[in-house]
Amino acid sequence: MANKTSQHILATSANLLGFCLFILISFHINNKTENSLIDEFTSVIALLLTISSIFSFVSIKTENEDREYKLERMADYLFIISLIGILGIICFLLTTFVNK
């Protein structure tokens, strides 16, 4: 069985991880971390994206079809949870900046 989504999850997770790190660095440079939960949520999302990337990478490299399928599904679930989390972060950022 060939990997259907692992290559896409790996590439997209890495790109979104860069987006999360950009948000974290931006908040730390502007000293906005003391009164904001965005950096904590972004850190959790970055961790989920990293784990998703690892699972998809191992899924690509494994020879065992059953393990490949399980790892690909786990990477897929973590990826969709991360996407929903990023949507939440973006909505929170928009409401924060609109209310100012």
N, C-alpha and C positions, 0 to 999 in steps of 0.2 A: 504494500500500500504506500503510495507516494504522499508526502506531506502536502496538504492542500493549502494551509494557511500559515504554517510556521515561518516561512521566509518573509511573509508580509508582516506578521506580528513582530518578528525580530527587528526589521528595519523601522517600522513605525514606532515601536516601543522605544527604540534608541533615540529617535527624533523627538518624541514627546518627553523623554527623560531630559533632553537638552532644554526643552521649554520649561519644565519644572525647575531645573537648576537656574535658568535665567530669572524666573520669578523669585526664587530664594535669594539669589545674589542681589537683585534689585532692591528687595526689602532690607537686606543687611547693609547695603551701601547707603540707603536713605534713612537708616536708623528707625525703621517703622516696625521692627519686630517686637518691641516691648508691649504694644497694645493691640496686636493683631493675631488672629488665629490662622490666617491664611498660610503663613510659613509652616505651621504644624501640619495642616491638611496637605499642603504641597509636599512636605517631606514624606508623609505616608503614601501619597500617590506615587512619588518617585521610587519609593521602596517597592511598591506593587509592580511598577513598570520594570524595575530591575529584575525582580523575580520572574515576571512574565518573559522577559528577554532570555533569562537563563533557561527556563523550561523550554522555550521554543528552540533555542540553540541545541540543547541536549536532544530534543525531539528530532532535529535534523540529523544529528550525528549518530543516533542509536540504530542498531541493526535489528533489534527486537520489535516486531510490528505492534504487539500489544502495548509495550512500553511507549512506543512512538505515539500511538493513539491517545493514551492516557496523558502523556506530557503535553501533547498538542491541545487537548481539551482543557487542561489546567491553565496553560498559557492563554488560551482563548478566554476563559472565564475571568482570569486576573486582568486581562487587557480590557474587557468590556467594563469591569468594575472601575478600572483606572480612567476610562473615557468618561464614565458617569461622574467620577470625582473631579475630573478636569472641567467638565461642564458646570459643576457646582462651584468650583473656584472662580471660573470666568463670570458666572452670574453674581457671585459675591463681590468680585472686583467691580463689576459694572454698577451694582447698587451702591457700593462705597463711593465711587467717583461721581455718580449722578447726584447723590445726596449732598455733596460738598458744594 
